Amino acid sequence: MKYVFLLLAILSEVAGTVALEASAQFTKPFLSFLTIVGYGLALYFLGLTLRTMPTGIAYAIWSGVGTVMVAAVGVVFFKQHLDMPSIVGMTLIIMGVLVMNLLSKAVQH
């Protein structure tokens, strides 16, 4: 269940961040509301994740995967461009998340 809660936390955070970008600095009320709801749900589900997963591991996965997903959404929906250093950096983030999940005994908690 911890990975379900973590996935919901990540998706909520990504939705909140995308809504934040689209809200034009909180000038669009509905998108501003979605931003607040997205971040609120993200923290709620992250809190549920922390019941069964160490904080450092959960936060690293949450922020790392969220960063990569937000960048991907930015490329697809906001026509943002990634340069080679950002692509390399995100590849390293993904590799780090995989190493933690596949090799770390701390994740097994």
Steps between C-alpha positions, in 0.01 A plus 500: 500500500793734565578522129135573415499789748836619370377489140188697597723753679717537190206534261330754728819706526545493123138605448543783751819619332347488152196691628735753660671560165164532325351727768706797377626597846166419669298728269274215386283396796415144394859411417613667822254280689634191320852601604403511866305173480785328313762600756268420788433150368870453429589574862215283628607198294867560580404494868328165450810371323718601795314256724680212331799651317797696635468874447825543308419223254137608448595864453782417257266292286216754525709799406713319240219336310287813536779713352534275197124480447455879527780551248334252262164675535675833436647369177172349376244759611692826549748456212796538734836373379755294692869535429752217530608579860137487618442170318817353652397627844154347475652173380716499812191567713322201346809284549517609865136411560555159338811434710310585819206281409691203364805491726430685825385303799363823650211496251395154614419637850 
